[in-house]
């Protein structure tokens, strides 16, 4: 009967390994879902809808403009566009659309699928 005990021990070892693998898979799935949520939150936080303000560029421009006698670093200020009147509901006119790129004289590249 030693064969039956050996078979029982191997079966228990296999079942224990499968339980550990199932637990590890579940923990890995939860961890990956949490990481995906964290990265999605970071991406949403830095999305294009938010305006980034870079204070260092303003500080450098102010420093170079404040230096007397420095003719090489003169900064020119561009005035902002005028704002519409407070009572008006009309939106400002949109900018003219950009010109599409000119077609190239080269023929288009054709890629065919192959096996």
N, C-alpha and C positions, 0 to 999 in steps of 0.2 A: 503493500500500500504506500510506499514512499513516492510512487509516481503521482498518486492522487494529491498528496500534500504539496508536492512540487508544482503541480498544475494549479492548485488553489493559490499558492503564494505568487505565482507569475500572473494569475488573473487579478489578484488584489493589487499588485504593483502596476499593472496596466490601467486598472480603474483609477488608482490614485494619480497616475500621470495624466490621465484624461481630465480628471477633476481640476488639477493644477492648470492644465492648458486652457480649460474653459474659463476658469477664474482669471487667468492672465489675459485672455482675449477680451473679457468683459471690462477689466480695468483699463486695458489699452484703448478700447472703444470710447470709454468715458473720458479718458485723458485727451484723446485726439479731438473729441467733440468740444471739450473745454478750450483747448488750444485754438481750434478753428474759430470759436466764439471770440476769444481774446484778439486774435489777428483781424477778424472782421470788425471788431470795435475800434481797433487802432486805425484800420483803413478808413472807416467811416468818419473817424475824428479828423483825419487829415484829408478829407475829400475836397474836391474842387469848389464846393459850395462855401467853404470857409476861406476867409482872406488871411493870408499870412502877412504879418507886419515885421519887417526887418529894420530894427532900430539901428543896426550898425551902419547901414548905408547912409542914413540921415546924419549920424554923428560924423562920419568921414567927410560928407559934403559940407557940413558946418565947419569942421576944422580947416579944410582947405580954403573955404571962402573967408575965414577969419584971419588967415595969415597975410599980413601986409607985405607988399612988395613981391609977391609970388605971381608972376605973370603967366607961368606955365599951368597953374592949377585954377584957372578962373572957371567958376561954374555959372552956367546960364540957367535961369529959372524959366520954366515953361508954365504959363498960367493954366489953371484947371478950366475945363469947359464951363460955360455959364449954366447955372441951375434954372429950371423952370420956375415961374412965379408960384408962390405958396397956394394961391387959390385956383390955379389952373389944373385941369385933370388930363390935359393932353400930354402924351409921352413925347420925349425928344425924337427927332427924326433919326432913323437908323442910318448907319454908315453905309457908304456905297459898297456893293459886293466886290470881292477881290476877283481879278481876272483869272480864268482857268488857265492852266499851263498849255503852251502851244503843243500841238501834236508832233511827235518825233518822226523823222523820215524813215527810221528803221522799221522793218516789219515786226509784228508782234511775235513774241516767243511762244511756241506751242509745245506743250508737254503732254505726251500721251502715256496713259497708264500701261503698265506691262507686268507680266508675271515672271 
